[in-house]
Amino acid sequence: MRLEEGDITLVEADAIVNAANSRLAGGGGVDGAIHRAAGPSVMAELNEIRAKIGHCPAGQAVATKAGRLRALYIFHAVGPVYRGGGEGEAEQLASCYRECLRMAAERDLKSIAFPAISTGIYGYPLDEAAPIAVREIREFLEQPGPVNDVRVVLFGKEALRAFERC
């Protein structure tokens, strides 16, 4: 596992994780940046997925091709909106990381890059989100499998420091 400060849209990895909303309809923050960089083909795929499933619940993810990004796939993970921590948010957040790592292994991918899911507009405190992310990634990497390069690409020094403390 590697932690780095940067722009996830510039990362070269087999899969890049998008912090998506449950409508899979694009948005601001990481979601908006990924959609702008990847181009309209990603939203076209999401429109097809949305027509089949309606929405994606918190803790789950769907996959699309990566459009113009330097990746094969984008995994659109829906993190929880933070409501104080007593409404299952920690398990939903952990599930986002597990689901994306599982999807990468199922596709026999070697590398995946995550943002700090739910820590932007969804309000999850970095000091609570970081240990969950690091724990899930570590536990996954302790098992044999194709994925051997997991990067967490963080926006800003505050986010990087929160993850480094873990």
C-alpha positions as CSV (number, residue, x, y, z in Angstrom):
1,M,0.0,0.0,0.0
2,R,1.3,3.4,-0.9
3,L,-0.1,6.8,0.2
4,E,0.5,9.8,-1.9
5,E,-0.8,13.3,-2.3
6,G,-2.0,14.1,-5.8
7,D,-4.7,14.0,-8.5
8,I,-6.3,10.6,-8.9
9,T,-7.3,11.4,-12.5
10,L,-3.5,11.4,-13.4
11,V,-2.7,8.0,-11.8
12,E,-1.8,5.1,-14.0
13,A,-3.5,2.0,-12.5
14,D,-5.5,-0.9,-13.7
15,A,-8.5,0.5,-11.8
16,I,-9.3,3.9,-10.3
17,V,-12.0,4.2,-7.6
18,N,-14.5,7.0,-7.9
19,A,-16.3,8.4,-4.8
20,A,-19.7,8.2,-6.5
21,N,-23.2,9.1,-5.4
22,S,-26.0,6.6,-5.1
23,R,-27.6,8.0,-8.3
24,L,-24.4,7.3,-10.3
25,A,-25.1,10.6,-11.9
26,G,-21.8,12.5,-11.5
27,G,-21.3,15.2,-9.0
28,G,-18.6,17.4,-7.5
29,G,-15.2,16.7,-5.9
30,V,-13.5,13.5,-6.9
31,D,-16.6,12.3,-8.8
32,G,-16.7,15.5,-11.0
33,A,-13.0,15.5,-11.6
34,I,-13.0,11.8,-12.7
35,H,-16.0,12.3,-15.0
36,R,-14.4,15.4,-16.6
37,A,-11.1,13.6,-17.1
38,A,-12.6,10.3,-18.3
39,G,-15.1,11.9,-20.8
40,P,-18.7,11.2,-21.7
41,S,-18.4,7.4,-22.4
42,V,-18.3,6.7,-18.7
43,M,-21.6,8.5,-18.1
44,A,-23.1,6.6,-21.0
45,E,-22.1,3.3,-19.3
46,L,-23.5,4.5,-16.0
47,N,-26.8,5.5,-17.7
48,E,-27.1,1.9,-18.9
49,I,-26.3,0.5,-15.4
50,R,-28.7,3.0,-13.8
51,A,-31.5,1.8,-16.2
52,K,-30.9,-1.7,-14.9
53,I,-30.4,-1.2,-11.2
54,G,-31.9,2.2,-10.4
55,H,-29.3,3.3,-7.9
56,C,-26.3,1.9,-6.1
57,P,-26.6,1.7,-2.3
58,A,-23.9,3.0,0.1
59,G,-21.2,0.4,0.6
60,Q,-21.5,-1.0,-2.9
61,A,-19.8,-0.3,-6.2
62,V,-20.3,-0.7,-10.0
63,A,-17.6,-0.9,-12.7
64,T,-17.3,1.0,-16.0
65,K,-14.4,1.3,-18.5
66,A,-12.2,4.2,-17.8
67,G,-12.7,6.4,-20.9
68,R,-9.7,8.7,-21.4
69,L,-8.1,7.9,-18.0
70,R,-4.9,5.9,-17.8
71,A,-6.7,2.9,-16.3
72,L,-8.8,0.0,-17.6
73,Y,-11.7,0.5,-15.2
74,I,-13.4,2.9,-12.9
75,F,-15.0,1.4,-9.8
76,H,-17.8,3.8,-8.7
77,A,-18.0,3.2,-5.0
78,V,-20.9,4.8,-3.0
79,G,-19.6,5.9,0.4
80,P,-21.9,6.8,3.3
81,V,-23.0,10.2,4.2
82,Y,-21.6,10.8,7.7
83,R,-24.3,11.3,10.3
84,G,-22.3,11.1,13.5
85,G,-21.1,7.5,13.1
86,G,-24.0,5.8,14.8
87,E,-25.9,4.7,11.7
88,G,-23.6,2.0,10.2
89,E,-21.4,4.4,8.4
90,A,-18.2,2.6,9.4
91,E,-19.4,-0.7,8.0
92,Q,-20.6,1.0,4.8
93,L,-17.3,2.7,4.3
94,A,-15.3,-0.5,4.9
95,S,-17.6,-2.3,2.4
96,C,-16.7,0.3,-0.3
97,Y,-13.0,-0.7,0.0
98,R,-13.7,-4.4,0.2
99,E,-16.0,-4.3,-2.8
100,C,-13.5,-2.5,-5.0
101,L,-10.7,-4.7,-4.0
102,R,-12.9,-7.8,-4.6
103,M,-13.8,-6.4,-8.1
104,A,-10.2,-5.8,-8.9
105,A,-9.2,-9.4,-7.9
106,E,-12.2,-10.8,-9.9
107,R,-10.8,-9.0,-13.0
108,D,-7.3,-10.3,-12.3
109,L,-6.0,-6.7,-12.0
110,K,-2.6,-5.9,-10.4
111,S,-3.1,-2.3,-9.3
112,I,-5.9,-0.1,-7.9
113,A,-6.0,3.6,-6.8
114,F,-8.4,4.9,-4.1
115,P,-9.4,8.4,-3.0
116,A,-10.4,9.0,0.6
117,I,-14.0,7.8,0.1
118,S,-16.7,9.9,1.8
119,T,-14.3,12.5,3.3
120,G,-15.4,15.4,1.1
121,I,-18.9,16.5,0.7
122,Y,-20.2,13.4,2.6
123,G,-18.5,14.7,5.7
124,Y,-16.7,11.6,7.0
125,P,-13.9,12.9,9.3
126,L,-10.5,12.0,8.0
127,D,-9.3,10.7,11.4
128,E,-12.2,8.2,11.4
129,A,-12.2,7.3,7.7
130,A,-8.4,6.7,7.4
131,P,-8.1,3.8,9.9
132,I,-11.0,2.0,8.2
133,A,-9.5,2.4,4.7
134,V,-6.0,1.3,5.9
135,R,-7.4,-1.7,7.8
136,E,-9.4,-3.0,4.9
137,I,-6.6,-2.6,2.4
138,R,-4.0,-4.2,4.7
139,E,-6.3,-7.2,5.4
140,F,-6.9,-7.6,1.7
141,L,-3.2,-7.5,0.9
142,E,-2.4,-10.1,3.5
143,Q,-4.3,-12.7,1.4
144,P,-2.8,-14.1,-1.8
145,G,-4.2,-12.7,-5.0
146,P,-3.4,-10.8,-8.2
147,V,-3.7,-7.3,-6.7
148,N,-0.3,-6.2,-5.3
149,D,-0.2,-2.5,-5.8
150,V,-2.8,-0.4,-3.9
151,R,-2.4,3.3,-3.9
152,V,-4.4,5.8,-1.8
153,V,-4.2,9.1,-3.7
154,L,-5.1,11.9,-1.3
155,F,-6.2,15.5,-1.9
156,G,-4.2,17.8,0.3
157,K,-1.6,17.5,3.1
158,E,-4.2,17.2,5.8
159,A,-5.6,14.0,4.2
160,L,-2.2,12.6,3.6
161,R,-1.2,13.2,7.3
162,A,-4.4,11.5,8.5
163,F,-3.6,8.4,6.5
164,E,0.1,8.4,7.4
165,R,-0.9,8.4,11.1
166,C,-2.6,5.0,10.5
